[in-house]
Amino acid sequence: MSRKVTRRSFIAGTVAGAGVAAGACSSMKKTAVSDSGMPLRPLGATGEMVSILVFGGGSRYALVRDEDEAEQMIHRAIELGVNYFDNAYDYGEKQESQKRYGRFLCPTYRKQIFLTNKSIQRKADEYMRQFDESLVNYRTDKIDLMYFHGVDEMKDLDTITGKGGALEAARKLVDQRAVRFIGMSGHRSPDVFIEAIDRIGLDVVMFPCNAARELSLQERIIPHAKKNKVAVVAMKPTAQDALIKKGAKPTDLIRYSMGCDVSGVAVGMRSLEVLESCATVARSFTPMPENEKKALETLVASAAYDGSLPYLRPGYQDGYRTV
């Protein structure tokens, strides 16, 4: 696909945004509600308002075997007011999750959604190659937010920001208006996130934000992100079901993460039932009382150190595993 076709300039729509509330796990105060009843929060300093429920297009969605259900989930998410759709090049075999967005989401709803993509590539050439393939998969000519994906070690950040690194490609795409914002996702290192915020000037960061509170991710990253007007998007609210196995209710875990100082919570959408349940929590969201929050944290605390969390295990790569 030629660069001329895939990277056409576009005029970004604007939505008034606002600052975020204080506290690593307090409810966001400056919210709005969509016409369909879905709460919206400001995405840092981007000017975008996004649904507090993020449609996670990861390996769980790619594992939905019924193609009709996979399509129905997209249409239903739109009906429920979800406008933030997350995905990555490596979700599903042969980019199947991206291709589903290209079949069911972008052709009909592109103008009303906030579309993201992630790449694990650290060098500019490979990052650009994946970007071009992703545009073909999505059937679009622009991505709202591109993440450097799964950045958990300082050496990866050094490669990304060094000569010939992926940051050069990302900034070029922003200049060409093929990408609007730059983000970073990761699972294990507050130090890497803090350094990336300072070094790159990120728009959004994405990391596990759940009741297990592993590795002080929330306590260390969120205040630094807020100070620099960087949006936070939570992922792994159930820790890929590890916290459910500790006895926690899925809806409580989703509510807990939505109560943190984040713009939205990405949930892996494995079924219509999961989508409906999460949307019910989002549309009726109220902050969890402090005593309930503490009880939930205590219930699942052991997951932070007993090896229960898949994404803390050596060799874990997001999107490649379905645990």
ZATOR-847938 format. One record per residue: residue in one letter; residue number from 1; x, y, z of N, C-alpha, C, CB in turn. Coordinates in steps of 0.02 Angstrom, whole numbers. Glycine has a CB too. Example, Ala and Ser with C-alpha at 12.3 -4.5 7.8 and 13.67 -1.06 7.14 Angstrom:
! ZATOR-847938
KOLGU  resn  resi     n_X     n_Y     n_Z    ca_X    ca_Y    ca_Z     c_X     c_Y     c_Z    cb_X    cb_Y    cb_Z
KOLGU     a     1     660    -284     390     615    -225     390     660    -165     390     565    -224     452
KOLGU     s     2     642    -112     354     684     -53     357     645       2     394     704     -30     286
//
This chain:
! ZATOR-847938
KOLGU  resn  resi     n_X     n_Y     n_Z    ca_X    ca_Y    ca_Z     c_X     c_Y     c_Z    cb_X    cb_Y    cb_Z
KOLGU     m     1      43     -60       0       0       0       0      44      62       0     -48       1      61
KOLGU     s     2      32     108     -46      77     166     -52      69     214       6      64     202    -117
KOLGU     r     3     123     249      22     121     298      76      71     354      59     192     328      88
KOLGU     k     4      67     372      -5      21     425     -25     -51     408      -8      27     440     -99
KOLGU     v     5     -69     345     -17    -138     324      -3    -149     312      71    -154     261     -42
KOLGU     t     6    -102     280     104    -114     260     173    -105     315     223     -69     204     190
KOLGU     r     7     -72     370     205     -58     422     254     -87     489     233      16     428     266
KOLGU     r     8    -146     488     207    -178     550     188    -188     595     249    -245     537     153
KOLGU     s     9    -179     659     238    -191     706     293    -266     708     308    -166     777     275
KOLGU     f    10    -282     724     370    -352     730     389    -358     784     441    -380     663     415
KOLGU     i    11    -417     811     447    -431     862     496    -461     829     557    -478     917     468
KOLGU     a    12    -426     834     613    -448     802     675    -507     839     705    -392     798     725
KOLGU     g    13    -558     801     725    -613     831     762    -590     847     832    -674     784     763
KOLGU     t    14    -619     897     861    -599     917     929    -658     913     976    -570     988     928
KOLGU     v    15    -644     892    1037    -693     890    1091    -661     922    1151    -717     818    1106
KOLGU     a    16    -696     966    1183    -666    1001    1240    -646     953    1294    -714    1053    1268
KOLGU     g    17    -585     960    1322    -560     917    1375    -547     957    1437    -498     882    1353
KOLGU     a    18    -528     921    1489    -514     954    1552    -462     915    1590    -578     963    1594
KOLGU     g    19    -436     943    1644    -386     910    1686    -417     852    1724    -353     959    1733
KOLGU     v    20    -373     812    1754    -396     754    1791    -394     766    1865    -355     693    1773
KOLGU     a    21    -433     727    1901    -438     736    1974    -378     704    2008    -502     705    2001
KOLGU     a    22    -366     724    2069    -308     700    2106    -320     632    2135    -289     749    2161
KOLGU     g    23    -264     596    2149    -269     531    2182    -260     474    2135    -335     525    2217
KOLGU     a    24    -220     425    2155    -206     368    2111    -266     322    2104    -147     330    2136
KOLGU     c    25    -311     322    2151    -369     278    2146    -430     313    2174    -357     211    2182
KOLGU     s    26    -446     371    2146    -506     408    2163    -545     418    2098    -490     476    2197
KOLGU     s    27    -610     428    2103    -650     433    2043    -633     497    2005    -725     430    2060
KOLGU     m    28    -636     493    1939    -626     552    1897    -687     598    1907    -617     533    1822
KOLGU     k    29    -675     661    1920    -729     707    1936    -757     743    1875    -707     757    1986
KOLGU     k    30    -715     758    1827    -738     797    1770    -760     749    1715    -682     845    1744
KOLGU     t    31    -820     724    1721    -847     677    1674    -907     706    1637    -867     612    1709
KOLGU     a    32    -925     673    1584    -986     689    1546   -1022     624    1534    -970     728    1479
KOLGU     v    33   -1080     628    1504   -1117     567    1488   -1140     572    1416   -1179     558    1536
KOLGU     s    34   -1130     519    1378   -1150     518    1308   -1226     513    1303   -1116     459    1271
KOLGU     d    35   -1252     523    1243   -1324     517    1232   -1351     448    1250   -1340     533    1160
KOLGU     s    36   -1308     398    1246   -1329     330    1262   -1320     312    1336   -1291     281    1219
KOLGU     g    37   -1295     360    1376   -1288     348    1447   -1220     323    1470   -1338     300    1469
KOLGU     m    38   -1171     323    1425   -1104     300    1443   -1063     359    1470   -1068     267    1382
KOLGU     p    39   -1035     354    1530    -992     407    1556    -930     416    1512    -971     392    1628
KOLGU     l    40    -911     479    1503    -851     497    1464    -803     535    1508    -871     539    1401
KOLGU     r    41    -739     524    1498    -689     561    1536    -638     592    1488    -654     514    1586
KOLGU     p    42    -606     646    1510    -554     676    1468    -493     631    1462    -533     744    1496
KOLGU     l    43    -466     628    1402    -406     589    1389    -345     635    1396    -408     555    1318
KOLGU     g    44    -327     647    1459    -270     691    1472    -279     759    1441    -206     659    1447
KOLGU     a    45    -227     782    1406    -228     848    1375    -243     844    1300    -161     883    1386
KOLGU     t    46    -269     787    1276    -280     778    1205    -340     817    1179    -289     705    1189
KOLGU     g    47    -386     835    1224    -449     866    1202    -503     816    1186    -436     909    1143
KOLGU     e    48    -488     752    1192    -538     700    1178    -575     679    1241    -503     639    1146
KOLGU     m    49    -638     661    1233    -678     631    1287    -691     558    1266    -746     670    1299
KOLGU     v    50    -672     512    1309    -677     441    1291    -719     404    1342    -608     409    1286
KOLGU     s    51    -750     350    1320    -791     309    1363    -749     277    1418    -828     255    1323
KOLGU     i    52    -776     273    1479    -738     242    1533    -730     167    1522    -771     256    1600
KOLGU     l    53    -772     137    1481    -763      68    1460    -730      68    1391    -831      30    1459
KOLGU     v    54    -672      36    1388    -634      30    1326    -644     -40    1298    -559      45    1338
KOLGU     f    55    -661     -44    1235    -669    -109    1203    -600    -138    1188    -712    -103    1137
KOLGU     g    56    -582    -191    1225    -517    -222    1215    -520    -274    1159    -493    -255    1279
KOLGU     g    57    -483    -260    1106    -483    -305    1049    -427    -356    1050    -479    -265     986
KOLGU     g    58    -402    -373    1109    -345    -417    1115    -361    -490    1101    -316    -411    1182
KOLGU     s    59    -318    -533    1129    -324    -604    1113    -392    -633    1132    -269    -643    1148
KOLGU     r    60    -424    -605    1184    -490    -630    1204    -541    -620    1148    -514    -596    1269
KOLGU     y    61    -541    -560    1119    -588    -547    1064    -570    -589    1003    -587    -471    1046
KOLGU     a    62    -506    -597     990    -485    -638     933    -506    -711     942    -410    -633     924
KOLGU     l    63    -516    -732    1004    -535    -801    1017    -610    -814    1012    -512    -822    1085
KOLGU     v    64    -649    -762    1001    -721    -772     989    -728    -809     923    -759    -702     988
KOLGU     r    65    -754    -869     926    -755    -912     866    -813    -897     820    -758    -984     887
KOLGU     d    66    -868    -872     848    -927    -858     808    -920    -789     776    -992    -861     852
KOLGU     e    67    -913    -789     711    -902    -725     676    -962    -678     682    -887    -738     602
KOLGU     d    68   -1022    -707     684   -1081    -666     693   -1081    -632     761   -1145    -708     685
KOLGU     e    69   -1060    -668     812   -1056    -638     878   -1002    -583     881   -1042    -691     931
KOLGU     a    70    -946    -596     849    -892    -547     847    -917    -481     815    -832    -574     808
KOLGU     e    71    -956    -488     763    -985    -428     731   -1037    -396     776   -1016    -446     663
KOLGU     q    72   -1080    -436     804   -1134    -409     847   -1104    -371     907   -1179    -466     872
KOLGU     m    73   -1048    -394     933   -1016    -361     989    -996    -289     971    -955    -400    1012
KOLGU     i    74    -971    -280     911    -952    -213     889   -1013    -167     886    -918    -215     820
KOLGU     h    75   -1066    -190     853   -1126    -148     847   -1156    -133     916   -1178    -183     803
KOLGU     r    76   -1157    -183     959   -1185    -173    1026   -1143    -125    1067   -1192    -240    1062
KOLGU     a    77   -1078    -129    1061   -1034     -82    1097   -1049     -11    1077    -960     -99    1084
KOLGU     i    78   -1058       1    1013   -1076      68     989   -1142      90    1019   -1078      70     912
KOLGU     e    79   -1192      45    1018   -1258      61    1046   -1253      80    1120   -1305       1    1038
KOLGU     l    80   -1208      47    1155   -1200      59    1227   -1160     121    1242   -1167      -1    1260
KOLGU     g    81   -1131     151    1192   -1095     214    1201   -1020     207    1206   -1119     247    1262
KOLGU     v    82    -992     148    1193    -920     140    1192    -892     176    1131    -900      65    1192
KOLGU     n    83    -842     219    1141    -812     253    1084    -737     242    1079    -826     326    1087
KOLGU     y    84    -706     210    1129    -634     197    1129    -623     123    1113    -601     216    1198
KOLGU     f    85    -590     110    1056    -578      41    1034    -502      29    1029    -612      28     965
KOLGU     d    86    -481     -19    1070    -410     -35    1077    -392     -97    1035    -391     -47    1151
KOLGU     n    87    -331     -97    1007    -309    -155     969    -234    -152     961    -345    -159     900
KOLGU     a    88    -206    -204     930    -134    -207     918    -121    -253     858     -95    -231     980
KOLGU     y    89     -64    -242     826     -46    -281     768     -43    -356     784      21    -258     741
KOLGU     d    90     -22    -373     843     -10    -443     860     -68    -478     895      50    -448     903
KOLGU     y    91    -127    -448     895    -184    -480     928    -217    -529     880    -234    -427     952
KOLGU     g    92    -213    -593     898    -243    -644     857    -196    -667     802    -307    -619     826
KOLGU     e    93    -209    -726     775    -168    -752     721    -178    -711     658    -184    -827     707
KOLGU     k    94    -124    -692     626    -125    -655     563    -166    -591     569    -153    -698     507
KOLGU     q    95    -158    -557     626    -190    -493     639    -267    -497     635    -165    -440     590
KOLGU     e    96    -294    -554     656    -366    -565     648    -408    -513     685    -385    -634     673
KOLGU     s    97    -384    -491     743    -424    -442     780    -428    -375     743    -395    -431     850
KOLGU     q    98    -372    -353     716    -373    -292     676    -419    -300     615    -302    -274     653
KOLGU     k    99    -415    -357     584    -455    -369     524    -530    -369     540    -436    -434     490
KOLGU     r   100    -548    -391     600    -619    -387     620    -640    -314     627    -631    -425     686
KOLGU     y   101    -596    -273     654    -612    -201     656    -621    -175     585    -556    -161     693
KOLGU     g   102    -581    -200     539    -586    -179     470    -650    -202     436    -528    -203     431
KOLGU     r   103    -677    -258     459    -740    -282     431    -801    -252     464    -743    -358     437
KOLGU     f   104    -799    -245     530    -860    -229     568    -862    -159     597    -868    -277     622
KOLGU     l   105    -804    -128     610    -803     -65     647    -789      -5     603    -750     -69     701
KOLGU     c   106    -731      -3     574    -710      59     540    -753      79     479    -640      51     517
KOLGU     p   107    -775      32     438    -814      53     380    -877      92     398    -833      -6     338
KOLGU     t   108    -907      76     455    -970     107     474    -962     162     526   -1018      55     500
KOLGU     y   109    -916     152     573    -915     195     633    -851     237     640    -922     153     693
KOLGU     r   110    -808     239     590    -743     270     599    -747     342     624    -705     269     534
KOLGU     k   111    -794     381     601    -797     452     620    -820     463     692    -843     488     573
KOLGU     q   112    -848     412     724    -874     422     791    -836     385     845    -946     402     793
KOLGU     i   113    -779     355     827    -740     317     876    -670     346     884    -736     244     855
KOLGU     f   114    -639     326     939    -568     341     951    -531     275     942    -555     372    1024
KOLGU     l   115    -491     270     889    -460     207     868    -386     206     886    -469     197     792
KOLGU     t   116    -365     153     920    -295     147     939    -263      86     908    -289     144    1015
KOLGU     n   117    -197      86     909    -158      30     884     -94      27     924    -144      37     807
KOLGU     k   118     -63     -32     927       0     -41     962      49     -80     918     -12     -77    1030
KOLGU     s   119     113     -65     928     165    -102     893     221    -120     941     192     -61     833
KOLGU     i   120     245    -182     938     301    -203     979     368    -188     946     296    -277     995
KOLGU     q   121     365    -161     885     428    -147     850     464     -88     881     413    -134     776
KOLGU     r   122     530     -95     889     570     -43     922     609       0     872     619     -75     970
KOLGU     k   123     617     -24     810     653      12     759     605      44     709     703     -34     723
KOLGU     a   124     626     100     681     581     140     639     554     102     578     616     202     616
KOLGU     d   125     597      66     543     576      34     481     522     -18     494     635       1     446
KOLGU     e   126     533     -60     544     483    -112     559     419     -83     588     513    -163     607
KOLGU     y   127     427     -31     628     368       4     655     326      31     598     390      62     703
KOLGU     m   128     358      62     548     322      91     491     289      36     449     369     132     448
KOLGU     r   129     324     -20     442     295     -75     404     231    -100     437     345    -132     396
KOLGU     q   130     234    -111     502     175    -134     538     119     -82     535     192    -150     610
KOLGU     f   131     137     -19     538      86      33     535      49      30     468     118     103     543
KOLGU     d   132      85      24     414      53      20     348       8     -41     343     106      19     293
KOLGU     e   133      30     -98     369     -11    -158     368     -74    -149     410      29    -219     393
KOLGU     s   134     -66    -115     466    -123    -103     510    -176     -60     476    -100     -71     575
KOLGU     l   135    -155     -10     439    -203      31     403    -244     -11     354    -168      88     366
KOLGU     v   136    -210     -57     321    -245    -102     274    -294    -146     313    -195    -145     234
KOLGU     n   137    -270    -174     369    -314    -217     410    -375    -179     435    -275    -245     470
KOLGU     y   138    -365    -119     460    -419     -79     487    -465     -49     433    -391     -23     529
KOLGU     r   139    -439     -43     373    -475      -9     318    -487      65     336    -542     -44     303
KOLGU     t   140    -434      97     356    -436     167     372    -371     200     348    -447     179     448
KOLGU     d   141    -368     266     352    -306     300     331    -275     339     389    -321     348     273
KOLGU     k   142    -300     327     449    -273     363     507    -287     324     571    -303     434     512
KOLGU     i   143    -244     334     619    -250     304     685    -250     361     736    -193     252     700
KOLGU     d   144    -295     360     783    -297     414     832    -239     411     881    -362     412     870
KOLGU     l   145    -222     351     903    -170     343     954    -129     281     939    -200     339    1026
KOLGU     m   146     -63     290     933     -17     234     924      24     225     987      29     246     863
KOLGU     y   147      24     163    1013      64     146    1072     128     110    1052      22     102    1119
KOLGU     f   148     183     127    1086     240      81    1089     218      27    1138     308     117    1111
KOLGU     h   149     219     -35    1116     183     -88    1152     229    -132    1193     145    -131    1102
KOLGU     g   150     208    -146    1255     244    -193    1297     315    -171    1314     246    -259    1265
KOLGU     v   151     323    -107    1330     390     -81    1346     402     -90    1421     397      -5    1324
KOLGU     d   152     441    -140    1438     451    -158    1508     523    -153    1531     425    -227    1520
KOLGU     e   153     569    -139    1484     639    -135    1502     669     -70    1475     678    -196    1477
KOLGU     m   154     716     -42    1511     746      21    1491     782      15    1424     794      46    1544
KOLGU     k   155     809     -45    1411     844     -53    1347     796     -46    1288     878    -122    1344
KOLGU     d   156     733     -67    1297     683     -58    1244     669      16    1233     618     -95    1261
KOLGU     l   157     662      53    1288     651     125    1283     710     159    1249     638     155    1352
KOLGU     d   158     770     138    1266     830     167    1235     831     155    1160     894     138    1266
KOLGU     t   159     810      95    1139     808      80    1067     754     122    1032     794       6    1055
KOLGU     i   160     696     126    1063     641     165    1034     660     238    1025     580     161    1078
KOLGU     t   161     695     267    1073     711     338    1071     779     353    1039     709     367    1140
KOLGU     g   162     817     301    1022     883     311     993     879     323     918     926     251    1006
KOLGU     k   163     937     331     887     941     343     815     912     284     778    1014     355     793
KOLGU     g   164     866     298     732     833     245     694     780     209     732     883     197     670
KOLGU     g   165     763     235     792     713     202     833     642     218     813     722     221     904
KOLGU     a   166     594     181     843     524     187     824     496     257     837     483     136     860
KOLGU     l   167     525     293     884     500     360     898     507     405     837     537     391     957
KOLGU     e   168     560     396     799     568     436     738     510     424     690     635     418     703
KOLGU     a   169     489     362     683     433     345     639     368     373     667     427     269     630
KOLGU     a   170     358     366     732     296     391     762     289     465     753     294     373     837
KOLGU     r   171     342     502     765     339     575     757     329     595     684     403     607     783
KOLGU     k   172     357     557     639     345     570     568     272     561     550     389     524     524
KOLGU     l   173     242     508     578     171     496     564     127     550     594     151     428     592
KOLGU     v   174     145     577     652     108     633     681     114     694     636     133     649     752
KOLGU     d   175     174     707     611     185     764     567     143     757     503     259     770     548
KOLGU     q   176     134     695     480      95     682     420      20     678     433     119     618     387
KOLGU     r   177       1     684     497     -69     679     518     -99     611     505    -110     731     483
KOLGU     a   178     -58     559     501     -82     491     498     -94     463     567     -33     447     459
KOLGU     v   179     -62     493     617     -71     477     688     -80     542     725     -10     435     716
KOLGU     r   180    -124     542     775    -136     603     813     -97     606     878    -209     610     827
KOLGU     f   181     -93     549     913     -62     548     979     -17     488     987    -116     548    1033
KOLGU     i   182      32     494    1033      81     442    1045      74     417    1118     153     467    1031
KOLGU     g   183      73     351    1126      67     322    1193     117     266    1204      -3     297    1204
KOLGU     m   184     116     238    1263     158     180    1279     121     134    1326     225     203    1310
KOLGU     s   185     126      69    1314      97      19    1359     152     -24    1388      45     -24    1321
KOLGU     g   186     139     -52    1446     186     -97    1478     154    -130    1538     249     -59    1500
KOLGU     h   187     191    -175    1570     161    -216    1623     199    -215    1688     155    -285    1600
KOLGU     r   188     263    -196    1688     303    -215    1746     349    -161    1775     344    -272    1729
KOLGU     s   189     358    -104    1744     411     -60    1768     389      13    1774     470     -64    1721
KOLGU     p   190     375      36    1835     360     108    1845     418     152    1822     345     122    1918
KOLGU     d   191     480     130    1833     538     170    1814     540     184    1739     603     136    1835
KOLGU     v   192     523     133    1699     523     142    1627     469     191    1606     513      74    1591
KOLGU     f   193     410     187    1636     356     233    1620     375     305    1637     291     213    1656
KOLGU     i   194     402     314    1696     420     382    1718     473     412    1673     445     380    1791
KOLGU     e   195     522     371    1654     574     395    1609     545     410    1540     631     343    1603
KOLGU     a   196     500     368    1516     470     379    1450     428     443    1448     426     320    1430
KOLGU     i   197     391     456    1501     352     517    1505     399     578    1500     311     520    1570
KOLGU     d   198     454     576    1535     502     631    1535     539     637    1469     552     624    1592
KOLGU     r   199     557     580    1440     600     581    1381     561     593    1316     637     516    1376
KOLGU     i   200     502     564    1311     464     566    1248     412     622    1247     430     500    1236
KOLGU     g   201     381     635    1304     324     680    1304     262     644    1279     338     741    1261
KOLGU     l   202     247     587    1310     190     545    1289     124     581    1299     191     479    1326
KOLGU     d   203      74     560    1261       5     584    1271     -34     538    1317     -30     590    1204
KOLGU     v   204     -20     472    1313     -59     422    1351     -12     366    1373    -117     394    1307
KOLGU     v   205     -24     340    1433       9     279    1455     -44     228    1474      57     293    1515
KOLGU     m   206     -27     165    1466     -74     110    1479     -37      54    1516    -105      84    1412
KOLGU     f   207     -65      34    1573     -32     -18    1613     -84     -51    1658      26      12    1655
KOLGU     p   208     -68    -109    1689    -115    -142    1733    -132     -98    1793     -87    -209    1757
KOLGU     c   209    -195     -89    1804    -220     -47    1859    -278     -85    1889    -241      26    1834
KOLGU     n   210    -264    -123    1942    -315    -166    1970    -306    -172    2046    -311    -236    1939
KOLGU     a   211    -349    -210    2077    -351    -214    2150    -290    -248    2180    -413    -249    2171
KOLGU     a   212    -251    -285    2140    -191    -317    2167    -135    -266    2180    -166    -371    2119
KOLGU     r   213    -137    -210    2144     -90    -155    2154     -18    -179    2151    -104    -120    2220
KOLGU     e   214      -3    -220    2102      64    -249    2098     117    -196    2079      65    -306    2047
KOLGU     l   215     176    -205    2105     235    -166    2087     228     -91    2096     253    -181    2015
KOLGU     s   216     179     -69    2135     167       3    2146     156      41    2081     226      33    2183
KOLGU     l   217     129       6    2030     118      38    1966      73     100    1973      87     -11    1917
KOLGU     q   218      16      91    2006     -31     147    2013       0     204    2053     -96     123    2047
KOLGU     e   219      29     186    2110      53     237    2157     109     279    2127      77     204    2221
KOLGU     r   220     150     249    2084     207     286    2057     193     318    1989     265     240    2051
KOLGU     i   221     157     283    1945     149     310    1877      95     364    1874     132     254    1829
KOLGU     i   222      38     352    1906     -18     399    1898       0     470    1920     -77     373    1938
KOLGU     p   223      30     481    1978      47     550    1997      94     584    1948      77     551    2066
KOLGU     h   224     143     546    1922     190     576    1874     156     591    1808     251     528    1862
KOLGU     a   225     111     546    1787      73     558    1726      29     620    1732      30     497    1707
KOLGU     k   226      -6     626    1788     -49     683    1800      -9     749    1800     -87     675    1866
KOLGU     k   227      48     748    1833      90     807    1837     109     832    1767     153     793    1878
KOLGU     n   228     117     785    1721     137     801    1653      79     801    1603     190     752    1630
KOLGU     k   229      18     800    1629     -43     802    1588     -47     744    1538     -47     868    1551
KOLGU     v   230     -23     687    1560     -25     626    1520     -84     583    1542      42     586    1525
KOLGU     a   231    -124     561    1496    -182     520    1512    -161     450    1533    -230     516    1453
KOLGU     v   232    -200     419    1577    -189     350    1598    -249     308    1577    -177     346    1676
KOLGU     v   233    -235     253    1544    -286     203    1527    -268     139    1563    -292     192    1449
KOLGU     a   234    -316     112    1601    -304      51    1639    -315     -10    1595    -349      48    1701
KOLGU     m   235    -275     -61    1607    -288    -126    1576    -281    -180    1630    -239    -140    1516
KOLGU     k   236    -300    -241    1611    -296    -299    1656    -335    -289    1721    -224    -315    1671
KOLGU     p   237    -398    -265    1719    -435    -255    1781    -448    -319    1820    -501    -221    1766
KOLGU     t   238    -453    -375    1785    -460    -440    1820    -395    -479    1820    -515    -481    1786
KOLGU     a   239    -341    -447    1795    -276    -481    1789    -282    -546    1750    -245    -494    1858
KOLGU     q   240    -317    -542    1693    -329    -600    1651    -359    -658    1692    -264    -623    1618
KOLGU     d   241    -409    -639    1732    -449    -685    1774    -413    -710    1837    -469    -744    1734
KOLGU     a   242    -350    -691    1846    -313    -714    1906    -346    -689    1970    -240    -691    1903
KOLGU     l   243    -374    -629    1968    -406    -602    2029    -474    -632    2040    -411    -527    2024
KOLGU     i   244    -507    -654    1988    -570    -690    1995    -558    -757    2030    -604    -701    1926
KOLGU     k   245    -503    -788    2013    -485    -852    2045    -469    -843    2119    -425    -883    2010
KOLGU     k   246    -455    -781    2140    -444    -767    2211    -510    -756    2248    -400    -705    2219
KOLGU     g   247    -565    -758    2212    -631    -751    2243    -665    -685    2231    -624    -760    2315
KOLGU     a   248    -634    -640    2192    -664    -575    2178    -716    -581    2123    -610    -524    2158
KOLGU     k   249    -768    -540    2129    -820    -537    2078    -795    -494    2019    -886    -509    2107
KOLGU     p   250    -805    -517    1958    -782    -478    1900    -809    -407    1899    -803    -513    1836
KOLGU     t   251    -873    -398    1916    -901    -330    1915    -869    -285    1967    -977    -334    1926
KOLGU     d   252    -850    -314    2024    -816    -274    2075    -747    -252    2051    -809    -313    2141
KOLGU     l   253    -713    -296    2016    -647    -280    1990    -650    -225    1937    -613    -342    1962
KOLGU     i   254    -700    -229    1894    -709    -177    1843    -724    -110    1876    -765    -196    1793
KOLGU     r   255    -769    -112    1924    -787     -50    1960    -727     -21    1997    -844     -64    2010
KOLGU     y   256    -687     -64    2027    -627     -40    2062    -581      -2    2013    -589    -100    2094
KOLGU     s   257    -567     -32    1956    -522       0    1909    -551      65    1881    -505     -47    1852
KOLGU     m   258    -617      66    1870    -648     127    1846    -646     181    1899    -721     113    1826
KOLGU     g   259    -639     163    1962    -634     212    2015    -565     241    2023    -655     181    2079
KOLGU     c   260    -516     212    1989    -449     240    1991    -446     302    1947    -396     188    1968
KOLGU     d   261    -393     341    1956    -388     404    1920    -364     392    1848    -340     452    1957
KOLGU     v   262    -408     362    1809    -393     343    1740    -447     371    1693    -388     266    1734
KOLGU     s   263    -428     374    1630    -477     397    1581    -525     342    1560    -442     424    1520
KOLGU     g   264    -500     281    1559    -542     225    1540    -511     159    1561    -554     225    1465
KOLGU     v   265    -550     106    1557    -527      39    1577    -537      -8    1517    -566      14    1640
KOLGU     a   266    -483     -36    1493    -487     -83    1437    -503    -153    1463    -421     -84    1397
KOLGU     v   267    -554    -182    1435    -576    -250    1454    -573    -294    1393    -647    -249    1486
KOLGU     g   268    -540    -352    1399    -539    -399    1343    -609    -426    1330    -491    -456    1357
KOLGU     m   269    -635    -413    1272    -704    -430    1256    -709    -500    1226    -734    -378    1208
KOLGU     r   270    -724    -548    1269    -726    -617    1247    -796    -640    1228    -699    -662    1301
KOLGU     s   271    -848    -600    1245    -916    -622    1230    -963    -562    1237    -938    -680    1277
KOLGU     l   272   -1022    -570    1210   -1074    -520    1219   -1093    -512    1292   -1136    -538    1178
KOLGU     e   273   -1092    -567    1328   -1109    -566    1399   -1060    -522    1438   -1109    -636    1428
KOLGU     v   274    -996    -529    1423    -945    -487    1457    -955    -414    1439    -874    -510    1438
KOLGU     l   275    -967    -400    1377    -980    -331    1355   -1039    -301    1392    -991    -328    1280
KOLGU     e   276   -1094    -336    1394   -1155    -310    1426   -1143    -299    1501   -1214    -359    1416
KOLGU     s   277   -1109    -346    1533   -1096    -341    1605   -1052    -280    1621   -1063    -404    1631
KOLGU     c   278    -999    -272    1582    -954    -215    1593    -988    -149    1578    -891    -223    1550
KOLGU     a   279   -1029    -148    1527   -1065     -87    1510   -1115     -68    1565   -1101     -95    1444
KOLGU     t   280   -1145    -117    1597   -1191    -103    1652   -1153     -71    1710   -1225    -168    1676
KOLGU     v   281   -1094     -97    1726   -1053     -66    1778   -1035       6    1760    -988    -108    1790
KOLGU     a   282   -1015      16    1697    -994      83    1675   -1052     132    1676    -964      79    1605
KOLGU     r   283   -1109     112    1650   -1165     159    1643   -1197     177    1710   -1217     129    1596
KOLGU     s   284   -1186     135    1760   -1213     150    1827   -1157     165    1877   -1255      91    1853
KOLGU     f   285   -1099     184    1851   -1039     189    1893   -1046     240    1949    -980     207    1851
KOLGU     t   286   -1028     217    2009   -1016     260    2066    -953     235    2100   -1077     261    2116
KOLGU     p   287    -913     279    2129    -851     257    2161    -865     205    2216    -814     316    2191
KOLGU     m   288    -822     156    2221    -827     105    2272    -811     135    2340    -780      46    2257
KOLGU     p   289    -853     124    2391    -838     150    2459    -770     124    2483    -893     128    2508
KOLGU     e   290    -737     164    2523    -669     149    2544    -664      81    2579    -644     203    2590
KOLGU     n   291    -713      64    2620    -709      -1    2655    -715     -60    2607    -765      -5    2709
KOLGU     e   292    -757     -52    2555    -763    -106    2505    -699    -111    2463    -823     -93    2460
KOLGU     k   293    -671     -54    2448    -609     -53    2408    -553     -89    2446    -589      19    2391
KOLGU     k   294    -546     -73    2510    -493    -103    2550    -504    -178    2558    -490     -71    2619
KOLGU     a   295    -567    -198    2565    -583    -270    2572    -565    -307    2508    -657    -280    2588
KOLGU     l   296    -578    -277    2451    -562    -309    2387    -486    -313    2378    -593    -270    2329
KOLGU     e   297    -451    -260    2396    -377    -262    2391    -348    -317    2435    -348    -194    2412
KOLGU     t   298    -376    -324    2495    -351    -376    2541    -365    -446    2513    -384    -368    2609
KOLGU     l   299    -423    -455    2483    -443    -520    2456    -395    -544    2402    -513    -516    2427
KOLGU     v   300    -371    -499    2360    -330    -519    2302    -256    -502    2310    -357    -487    2239
KOLGU     a   301    -237    -476    2368    -168    -450    2377    -115    -501    2360    -159    -426    2448
KOLGU     s   302    -127    -564    2376     -75    -615    2365     -56    -623    2292     -98    -681    2393
KOLGU     a   303     -99    -603    2247     -85    -611    2176     -23    -570    2154    -145    -590    2134
KOLGU     a   304      -9    -518    2191      47    -474    2173     115    -507    2183      44    -411    2213
KOLGU     y   305     117    -562    2222     183    -592    2236     184    -669    2233     205    -571    2304
KOLGU     d   306     128    -701    2218     127    -774    2219     131    -807    2150      65    -798    2253
KOLGU     g   307     145    -767    2098     151    -794    2031      86    -802    1994     185    -859    2034
KOLGU     s   308      32    -775    2021     -34    -783    1989     -42    -741    1926     -88    -764    2038
KOLGU     l   309      -5    -686    1921     -17    -639    1867      22    -658    1804       3    -568    1889
KOLGU     p   310     -14    -678    1751      21    -702    1691      70    -652    1662     -30    -719    1638
KOLGU     y   311      53    -589    1663      95    -538    1630     157    -520    1670      54    -477    1617
KOLGU     l   312     165    -549    1731     227    -540    1768     275    -600    1761     212    -528    1841
KOLGU     r   313     253    -651    1725     294    -710    1715     347    -697    1661     251    -771    1697
KOLGU     p   314     406    -726    1669     459    -716    1619     437    -736    1549     522    -756    1638
KOLGU     g   315     453    -695    1501     438    -710    1431     369    -691    1408     447    -781    1420
KOLGU     y   316     328    -664    1452     260    -645    1432     262    -591    1379     218    -622    1493
KOLGU     q   317     222    -600    1326     213    -549    1275     139    -540    1263     250    -567    1210
KOLGU     d   318     115    -480    1271      43    -466    1266      19    -481    1195      28    -393    1285
KOLGU     g   319     -37    -516    1191     -66    -532    1126     -47    -599    1099     -47    -480    1077
KOLGU     y   320       9    -627    1124      31    -691    1098       3    -749    1138     106    -695    1099
KOLGU     r   321     -18    -735    1200     -42    -788    1243    -115    -775    1261       1    -793    1307
KOLGU     t   322    -151    -828    1273    -222    -822    1285    -242    -838    1356    -260    -866    1238
KOLGU     v   323    -193    -844    1401    -209    -859    1472    -240    -799    1505    -146    -881    1510
//
